Amino acid sequence: MALIRHASTVALLTLASRVLGFARDAGVAALFGTGVVADASVAGLALPQIARRLLGEGALNAALLPRLAGEPDPAARARLAGAALLVFALAALGLAALLYLLMPQVVALLAPGFADDGERARGAVLAGRLAIAAIPLALLAGVLAAFANAAGRFARPAFAPAAANVAVLVLLALLYLSGAHGMSVEVALAWLAAGAVAGALTQFLLNLLAVPRGFFRLAVTRAELKAALPMLAGAAAPLLAAALPQLRFLIAAAAASSIAGGVAALFYATRLVELPLGLVGASAGAVLLPALASRERGTIGANGMEAALALSLPAALGLAVLAHPIVVVLFQRGAFDPQASELTAAALALLALTLPVQALEKILVTVAFASGLSRLVALASLAALPVGAVVGFLAVGPLGMAGPALGVLASSLVALAGLGVGLGRRGLIPVPASSRRRLRGLVLAAFAMALAVALAGHAAESALASGGMSAAAALGGLVALGVGVYAGAARALGGIETAALRAGWRK
């Protein structure tokens, strides 16, 4: 299997999706800043957006691929796939109906700070109910993406989230042309909810087209539907693991909801962190899992950890060091004022440090699922979430926006430690001496990059503070400097070996 080649394809397409998603969020930030519409839409659309993001990045592969691969007869596999699609559809419709009825309670749980602000609470309930159709569409899109991956098609499902973001951007453009600034809160939220549904529908249709003809058959018997039920039950642990970053955000957002504009500011900071994190998650779910499930295991887990750290560690340190200028250049325009920049940068500076922890966690989760250890994943995940909640709610008072971010970091560390100990005891994450040497080189190179960027950023402080194109050019120069220093240092310190990369590409 050409592991690196397939992973690179998925990563590039996921990068395109994340960039377009960032453009979408920047558009919402410019139109509504961190005001009532922004806060209410983030809370109300949280579940549909989370469903679309995680299900579009291979979250169901761990539940569906092993079972489908274990059925050698094509006709029987087609009936099993069809039964699974129907079972997931029924479950998704039931879940959507329940959430629609309980949306006020859901909003109260996700944003308890809205209780003192009736307009934000009512807006969040409205947005959540209007966008409820996005949840079953996203779930079915995830099932179809798993079918396509099982058939060896990686590029088309990875492209679907990017196309979905294009559909949302079109609606945002229409919203702007329709006079977003003069709209009532209710009308603006209806537009944003329509965008969430349009994105999920686009993803569903494109994933449907990606599945080979005849891969599933909907004419199934009751016995076949019953046989597919374990696949639905088996999806619980993979979905929990894939949703951990989003669940941590929901808990952090609940802690931040007591700060005016805090929910929206945390969302924008999280989106910056999720840009590189999504590349690791999508590649692990779509490419690394099938490789681990085969007989090619060897040191694939160690190679995955190397690749995850090579991307996430420099990104984390760069985001932390340049948090404020990044937020100013990327977001500060229109309704997004300097106060919103301060809130978002305060969250981003600490939230960025969770990036390498969560990236490694995604690799270990993939190894665990490939080894049949879904219970370990569930236990580590469930143990980590309450830790993040306690730390976030306790720290938001003295630390402000950094408090919820600290909760996310604490939760990530607990989950990573639990997975590492569980897999290590079973000898499932062997790290050979060559990998340890490269990892040391990557860590040293990342810190050398952070030091160089911090010093250069101090020298360019006046240009960064001037705003506009001057600040953008200065930030671009700092990013280029960081990339150059990191690449050179990683090569010099043995973190990157050209021969190993070429061999991985050909495998």
C-alpha positions as CSV (number, residue, x, y, z in Angstrom):
1,M,0.0,0.0,0.0
2,A,1.3,3.4,-0.9
3,L,0.6,4.7,2.6
4,I,2.3,8.1,2.3
5,R,0.9,8.7,-1.2
6,H,-2.7,8.0,-0.1
7,A,-2.3,9.9,3.1
8,S,-0.9,12.9,1.2
9,T,-3.9,12.9,-1.2
10,V,-6.4,12.8,1.7
11,A,-4.4,15.4,3.6
12,L,-4.3,17.8,0.7
13,L,-8.0,17.5,0.0
14,T,-8.7,17.9,3.7
15,L,-6.5,21.0,3.8
16,A,-8.6,22.4,1.0
17,S,-11.7,21.7,3.0
18,R,-10.2,23.3,6.1
19,V,-9.1,26.4,4.2
20,L,-12.5,26.9,2.7
21,G,-14.1,26.2,6.1
22,F,-11.8,28.9,7.6
23,A,-12.9,31.3,4.8
24,R,-16.5,30.5,5.8
25,D,-15.8,31.3,9.5
26,A,-13.9,34.4,8.6
27,G,-16.9,35.6,6.6
28,V,-19.2,35.0,9.5
29,A,-16.7,36.8,11.8
30,A,-16.6,39.8,9.5
31,L,-20.4,40.0,9.3
32,F,-21.3,39.4,13.0
33,G,-18.0,39.6,15.0
34,T,-18.5,38.1,18.5
35,G,-22.0,39.5,19.0
36,V,-25.4,38.0,19.6
37,V,-25.8,36.3,16.2
38,A,-22.3,34.8,16.3
39,D,-22.7,33.5,19.8
40,A,-26.2,32.1,19.1
41,S,-25.1,30.5,15.8
42,V,-22.1,28.8,17.3
43,A,-24.1,27.3,20.2
44,G,-27.2,26.4,18.1
45,L,-25.3,25.0,15.1
46,A,-22.7,23.2,17.2
47,L,-24.2,19.7,16.8
48,P,-24.9,19.9,13.1
49,Q,-21.4,21.4,12.4
50,I,-19.7,18.8,14.6
51,A,-21.6,16.0,12.8
52,R,-20.6,17.2,9.4
53,R,-17.0,17.7,10.3
54,L,-16.2,14.5,12.1
55,L,-18.4,12.2,9.8
56,G,-16.7,13.7,6.8
57,E,-13.3,12.7,8.0
58,G,-13.6,8.9,8.3
59,A,-15.2,8.7,11.8
60,L,-17.3,5.7,10.8
61,N,-14.5,3.7,9.1
62,A,-13.5,1.9,12.3
63,A,-17.1,0.6,12.7
64,L,-17.8,-0.3,9.1
65,L,-14.6,-1.3,7.3
66,P,-13.6,-4.4,9.3
67,R,-17.2,-5.9,9.1
68,L,-17.5,-5.2,5.3
69,A,-14.0,-6.5,4.6
70,G,-14.8,-9.7,6.5
71,E,-17.6,-10.5,4.0
72,P,-16.0,-12.2,1.0
73,D,-19.1,-12.7,-1.1
74,P,-19.9,-9.5,-3.1
75,A,-23.7,-10.1,-3.1
76,A,-23.8,-10.7,0.7
77,R,-21.6,-7.6,1.3
78,A,-23.9,-5.5,-0.8
79,R,-26.9,-6.6,1.2
80,L,-25.0,-6.0,4.5
81,A,-24.0,-2.5,3.3
82,G,-27.6,-1.7,2.3
83,A,-28.9,-2.9,5.7
84,A,-26.3,-0.8,7.5
85,L,-27.3,2.3,5.5
86,L,-31.0,1.8,6.4
87,V,-30.2,1.2,10.1
88,F,-28.0,4.3,10.3
89,A,-30.7,6.3,8.5
90,L,-33.4,5.3,11.0
91,A,-31.2,6.0,13.9
92,A,-30.3,9.4,12.5
93,L,-33.9,10.4,11.9
94,G,-34.8,9.4,15.5
95,L,-31.9,11.3,16.9
96,A,-32.8,14.4,14.9
97,A,-36.5,14.3,16.1
98,L,-35.4,14.0,19.7
99,L,-32.9,16.9,19.5
100,Y,-35.6,19.0,17.8
101,L,-37.9,18.5,20.7
102,L,-35.3,19.0,23.4
103,M,-33.4,21.9,21.7
104,P,-34.0,24.3,24.6
105,Q,-32.6,21.9,27.1
106,V,-29.6,21.1,24.7
107,V,-28.8,24.8,24.4
108,A,-29.1,25.2,28.2
109,L,-26.5,22.4,28.6
110,L,-24.2,23.6,25.9
111,A,-24.2,27.3,26.9
112,P,-25.4,27.7,30.5
113,G,-24.1,31.3,30.5
114,F,-26.9,32.2,28.0
115,A,-29.5,31.8,30.8
116,D,-29.0,35.5,31.7
117,D,-29.3,36.6,28.1
118,G,-32.7,35.6,26.6
119,E,-31.9,36.8,23.1
120,R,-28.8,34.6,22.8
121,A,-30.7,31.6,24.2
122,R,-33.7,32.1,21.9
123,G,-31.5,32.6,18.9
124,A,-29.5,29.4,19.6
125,V,-32.7,27.3,19.9
126,L,-34.0,28.7,16.6
127,A,-30.8,28.0,14.7
128,G,-30.5,24.5,16.1
129,R,-34.0,23.6,15.1
130,L,-33.8,25.1,11.6
131,A,-30.5,23.2,11.0
132,I,-31.6,19.8,12.5
133,A,-31.9,18.2,9.0
134,A,-28.1,18.5,8.7
135,I,-27.5,15.8,11.3
136,P,-29.1,12.8,9.5
137,L,-27.6,14.1,6.2
138,A,-24.1,14.2,7.8
139,L,-24.5,10.7,9.3
140,L,-25.5,9.1,6.0
141,A,-22.7,11.0,4.3
142,G,-20.3,9.4,6.7
143,V,-21.7,5.9,6.0
144,L,-21.3,6.5,2.3
145,A,-17.7,7.8,2.8
146,A,-16.9,4.6,4.6
147,F,-18.3,2.5,1.7
148,A,-16.2,4.5,-0.8
149,N,-13.0,4.0,1.4
150,A,-13.8,0.3,1.6
151,A,-13.9,0.2,-2.2
152,G,-10.4,1.8,-2.3
153,R,-11.7,5.3,-3.2
154,F,-10.1,7.9,-1.0
155,A,-10.0,11.1,-3.0
156,R,-13.6,11.6,-3.7
157,P,-14.9,11.4,-0.1
158,A,-12.0,13.6,1.0
159,F,-13.2,16.2,-1.6
160,A,-16.8,16.2,-0.4
161,P,-16.2,18.4,2.7
162,A,-14.4,21.0,0.5
163,A,-17.4,21.1,-1.9
164,A,-19.8,21.4,1.1
165,N,-17.9,24.5,2.3
166,V,-18.1,26.0,-1.1
167,A,-21.9,25.7,-0.9
168,V,-21.9,27.4,2.5
169,L,-19.7,30.2,1.1
170,V,-22.2,30.8,-1.7
171,L,-25.0,31.2,0.8
172,L,-22.8,33.6,2.9
173,A,-22.2,35.7,-0.2
174,L,-25.9,35.9,-0.8
175,L,-26.4,36.8,2.9
176,Y,-24.0,39.7,2.5
177,L,-25.6,40.9,-0.7
178,S,-29.0,40.7,1.0
179,G,-27.9,43.2,3.7
180,A,-26.7,41.0,6.6
181,H,-25.9,44.0,8.8
182,G,-29.5,45.3,8.7
183,M,-31.2,41.9,9.3
184,S,-32.9,40.9,12.5
185,V,-31.2,38.3,14.6
186,E,-33.8,35.7,13.6
187,V,-33.4,36.2,9.9
188,A,-29.6,36.2,10.1
189,L,-29.7,32.9,12.0
190,A,-32.1,31.4,9.5
191,W,-29.6,32.1,6.7
192,L,-26.7,30.5,8.7
193,A,-28.9,27.5,9.5
194,A,-29.7,27.1,5.8
195,G,-26.0,27.2,5.1
196,A,-25.4,24.3,7.5
197,V,-28.1,22.2,5.8
198,A,-26.8,23.1,2.3
199,G,-23.3,21.9,3.3
200,A,-24.5,18.6,4.7
201,L,-26.7,18.0,1.6
202,T,-23.8,18.6,-0.7
203,Q,-21.5,16.3,1.2
204,F,-24.2,13.6,1.2
205,L,-24.8,13.8,-2.6
206,L,-21.0,13.8,-3.5
207,N,-20.3,10.8,-1.2
208,L,-23.2,9.0,-2.8
209,L,-21.7,9.5,-6.2
210,A,-18.3,8.3,-4.9
211,V,-19.6,4.8,-3.9
212,P,-19.2,2.3,-6.8
213,R,-22.4,1.1,-8.5
214,G,-23.8,-2.0,-6.9
215,F,-21.7,-1.6,-3.7
216,F,-24.9,-1.6,-1.5
217,R,-28.4,-2.9,-2.1
218,L,-31.4,-1.4,-0.2
219,A,-33.8,-4.4,-0.8
220,V,-32.9,-6.3,2.4
221,T,-34.8,-8.6,4.8
222,R,-35.5,-8.1,8.5
223,A,-32.8,-10.6,9.4
224,E,-30.3,-8.6,7.4
225,L,-31.3,-5.4,9.2
226,K,-30.9,-7.3,12.5
227,A,-27.4,-8.4,11.4
228,A,-26.5,-4.8,10.7
229,L,-27.4,-3.6,14.2
230,P,-24.0,-4.5,15.7
231,M,-22.4,-2.1,13.2
232,L,-24.6,0.7,14.6
233,A,-23.6,-0.3,18.2
234,G,-20.0,-0.6,17.2
235,A,-20.0,3.0,15.8
236,A,-20.4,4.4,19.4
237,A,-16.7,4.1,20.4
238,P,-15.3,5.4,17.0
239,L,-17.7,8.4,17.0
240,L,-16.8,9.2,20.6
241,A,-13.1,9.1,19.8
242,A,-13.5,11.1,16.6
243,A,-15.7,13.6,18.4
244,L,-13.3,14.2,21.3
245,P,-11.9,17.5,20.0
246,Q,-15.5,18.8,19.3
247,L,-16.8,17.5,22.7
248,R,-13.9,19.2,24.4
249,F,-14.9,22.4,22.5
250,L,-18.5,22.1,23.7
251,I,-17.4,21.8,27.3
252,A,-15.0,24.7,26.9
253,A,-17.7,26.7,25.2
254,A,-20.0,26.0,28.1
255,A,-17.4,27.4,30.5
256,A,-16.8,30.4,28.2
257,S,-20.5,31.2,27.8
258,S,-20.3,33.4,31.0
259,I,-18.1,35.8,29.0
260,A,-19.8,38.1,26.5
261,G,-18.5,37.0,23.1
262,G,-16.6,34.1,24.7
263,V,-18.4,31.3,22.8
264,A,-17.7,32.8,19.4
265,A,-14.1,33.8,20.3
266,L,-13.4,30.2,21.4
267,F,-14.9,28.8,18.2
268,Y,-12.7,31.0,16.0
269,A,-9.6,30.0,18.0
270,T,-10.6,26.3,17.8
271,R,-11.0,26.5,14.0
272,L,-7.4,27.7,13.7
273,V,-6.2,24.7,15.7
274,E,-8.4,22.3,13.8
275,L,-6.9,23.2,10.5
276,P,-3.7,21.1,10.9
277,L,-5.4,18.7,13.3
278,G,-8.0,17.7,10.7
279,L,-5.2,16.7,8.3
280,V,-3.9,14.1,10.9
281,G,-7.4,12.9,11.7
282,A,-8.5,12.4,8.1
283,S,-5.3,10.7,7.0
284,A,-5.5,8.4,10.0
285,G,-9.1,7.5,9.5
286,A,-9.1,6.9,5.8
287,V,-5.6,5.5,5.1
288,L,-3.8,4.5,8.4
289,L,-6.6,2.4,9.6
290,P,-6.9,0.1,6.5
291,A,-3.1,-0.3,6.6
292,L,-3.1,-1.3,10.3
293,A,-6.1,-3.6,9.8
294,S,-4.1,-5.5,7.2
295,R,-1.0,-7.6,7.7
296,E,1.3,-4.7,7.1
297,R,1.4,-3.4,10.7
298,G,5.1,-3.4,11.5
299,T,6.0,0.1,12.6
300,I,3.2,1.9,10.8
301,G,2.0,3.2,14.2
302,A,5.4,4.7,14.9
303,N,5.5,6.2,11.4
304,G,2.1,7.7,12.0
305,M,3.3,9.3,15.2
306,E,6.3,10.8,13.4
307,A,4.1,12.2,10.7
308,A,1.6,13.6,13.2
309,L,4.3,15.4,15.3
310,A,6.2,16.6,12.2
311,L,3.1,18.6,11.2
312,S,1.4,19.4,14.5
313,L,4.3,20.4,16.8
314,P,5.6,23.3,14.6
315,A,2.1,24.4,13.9
316,A,1.3,24.5,17.6
317,L,4.3,26.5,18.6
318,G,3.8,28.9,15.7
319,L,0.2,29.5,16.6
320,A,1.1,30.0,20.3
321,V,3.9,32.5,19.6
322,L,2.0,34.4,16.9
323,A,-1.5,34.1,18.3
324,H,-2.4,37.8,18.4
325,P,-1.0,38.9,15.0
326,I,-2.6,35.8,13.4
327,V,-6.0,36.6,14.8
328,V,-5.7,40.3,13.8
329,V,-4.6,39.6,10.2
330,L,-7.1,36.8,9.6
331,F,-10.2,38.0,11.4
332,Q,-10.1,41.7,12.4
333,R,-12.4,43.4,9.9
334,G,-16.0,44.4,9.7
335,A,-17.8,43.6,13.0
336,F,-14.8,41.8,14.4
337,D,-13.2,44.5,16.5
338,P,-9.9,44.7,18.6
339,Q,-11.8,43.5,21.7
340,A,-12.9,40.4,19.7
341,S,-9.2,39.9,18.7
342,E,-8.0,40.0,22.3
343,L,-10.6,37.4,23.4
344,T,-9.8,35.1,20.5
345,A,-6.0,35.4,20.8
346,A,-6.1,34.7,24.6
347,A,-7.8,31.4,23.9
348,L,-5.6,30.6,20.9
349,A,-2.3,31.0,22.7
350,L,-3.0,28.2,25.1
351,L,-5.4,26.2,22.9
352,A,-2.6,25.8,20.3
353,L,-0.5,23.7,22.7
354,T,-3.2,21.0,22.6
355,L,-2.5,20.4,18.9
356,P,0.4,17.9,19.2
357,V,-1.3,16.1,22.1
358,Q,-4.5,15.7,20.1
359,A,-2.6,14.7,17.0
360,L,-0.8,11.9,18.8
361,E,-4.1,10.9,20.4
362,K,-5.7,10.4,17.0
363,I,-2.9,8.1,15.9
364,L,-3.1,6.0,19.1
365,V,-6.9,5.8,18.7
366,T,-6.5,4.4,15.2
367,V,-4.0,1.8,16.5
368,A,-6.4,0.8,19.2
369,F,-9.3,0.4,16.9
370,A,-7.2,-1.6,14.5
371,S,-6.3,-3.9,17.4
372,G,-9.9,-4.4,18.5
373,L,-9.5,-2.2,21.6
374,S,-12.6,0.0,21.3
375,R,-13.2,-0.4,25.1
376,L,-9.8,1.2,25.8
377,V,-10.7,4.1,23.6
378,A,-14.1,4.6,25.3
379,L,-12.6,4.5,28.8
380,A,-9.8,6.9,28.0
381,S,-12.2,9.3,26.4
382,L,-14.8,9.2,29.1
383,A,-12.2,9.7,31.8
384,A,-10.8,12.7,30.0
385,L,-13.9,14.7,29.5
386,P,-14.9,15.4,33.1
387,V,-11.3,16.4,33.8
388,G,-11.6,19.1,31.1
389,A,-14.9,20.3,32.5
390,V,-13.6,20.7,36.0
391,V,-10.5,22.5,35.0
392,G,-12.3,24.7,32.5
393,F,-15.0,25.9,34.8
394,L,-12.7,26.4,37.7
395,A,-10.1,28.3,35.6
396,V,-12.4,30.6,33.6
397,G,-12.8,33.0,36.6
398,P,-9.1,33.8,37.3
399,L,-7.8,33.2,33.8
400,G,-10.6,34.4,31.5
401,M,-10.6,33.0,28.0
402,A,-7.4,31.0,28.8
403,G,-9.4,29.0,31.4
404,P,-11.5,26.9,29.0
405,A,-8.5,26.4,26.8
406,L,-6.6,25.0,29.8
407,G,-9.5,22.6,30.3
408,V,-9.1,21.3,26.7
409,L,-5.3,20.8,27.3
410,A,-5.9,18.9,30.6
411,S,-8.5,16.7,28.9
412,S,-6.2,15.9,26.0
413,L,-3.3,15.0,28.2
414,V,-5.5,12.6,30.3
415,A,-6.8,10.8,27.2
416,L,-3.3,10.5,25.6
417,A,-1.9,9.1,28.8
418,G,-4.6,6.5,29.1
419,L,-4.2,5.4,25.5
420,G,-0.4,5.3,25.8
421,V,-0.4,3.2,28.9
422,G,-3.0,0.8,27.6
423,L,-1.4,0.3,24.2
424,G,2.1,0.2,25.7
425,R,1.3,-2.6,28.1
426,R,0.1,-4.7,25.2
427,G,3.2,-3.9,23.1
428,L,1.2,-2.3,20.3
429,I,3.2,0.9,19.8
430,P,6.8,-0.2,19.3
431,V,9.0,2.7,18.6
432,P,12.3,1.6,17.1
433,A,15.5,3.4,17.7
434,S,15.4,5.1,14.3
435,S,12.0,6.6,15.0
436,R,13.1,7.8,18.4
437,R,16.1,9.5,16.8
438,R,13.9,11.2,14.2
439,L,11.4,12.3,16.9
440,R,14.1,14.0,18.9
441,G,15.2,15.8,15.8
442,L,11.7,17.0,15.1
443,V,11.1,18.3,18.6
444,L,14.5,20.2,18.7
445,A,13.7,21.6,15.2
446,A,10.3,22.8,16.3
447,F,11.7,24.6,19.3
448,A,14.4,26.2,17.2
449,M,11.7,27.4,14.8
450,A,9.6,28.8,17.7
451,L,12.7,30.8,19.1
452,A,13.5,32.2,15.7
453,V,9.9,33.3,15.0
454,A,9.5,34.8,18.5
455,L,12.7,36.9,18.0
456,A,11.7,38.0,14.5
457,G,8.2,38.7,15.7
458,H,9.5,41.0,18.4
459,A,11.6,42.8,15.7
460,A,8.6,43.1,13.4
461,E,6.2,44.3,16.2
462,S,5.6,47.7,14.7
463,A,4.7,46.3,11.3
464,L,2.4,43.7,12.8
465,A,0.6,46.4,14.9
466,S,0.1,48.6,11.9
467,G,-2.6,46.3,10.4
468,G,-3.7,46.0,6.8
469,M,-1.4,44.7,4.1
470,S,1.8,45.6,6.1
471,A,0.8,43.3,8.9
472,A,-0.2,40.6,6.5
473,A,3.1,40.9,4.7
474,A,5.0,40.8,8.0
475,L,3.0,37.7,9.2
476,G,3.7,36.0,5.9
477,G,7.4,36.7,6.3
478,L,7.4,35.2,9.8
479,V,5.6,32.1,8.5
480,A,8.1,31.7,5.7
481,L,10.9,32.1,8.2
482,G,9.4,29.5,10.4
483,V,9.0,27.0,7.6
484,G,12.6,27.5,6.4
485,V,14.1,27.3,9.9
486,Y,12.1,24.2,10.8
487,A,12.8,22.4,7.5
488,G,16.5,23.1,7.7
489,A,16.8,22.3,11.4
490,A,14.8,19.1,11.0
491,R,17.0,18.0,8.1
492,A,20.2,18.9,10.0
493,L,19.1,17.2,13.3
494,G,17.9,14.0,11.6
495,G,14.2,14.6,12.1
496,I,13.6,14.3,8.4
497,E,15.3,11.6,6.3
498,T,14.8,12.0,2.5
499,A,15.5,8.4,1.8
500,A,12.8,7.2,4.3
501,L,10.3,9.6,2.8
502,R,11.0,8.2,-0.7
503,A,10.7,4.6,0.5
504,G,7.4,5.4,2.3
505,W,6.0,7.0,-0.9
506,R,6.8,3.8,-2.9
507,K,5.4,1.3,-0.4
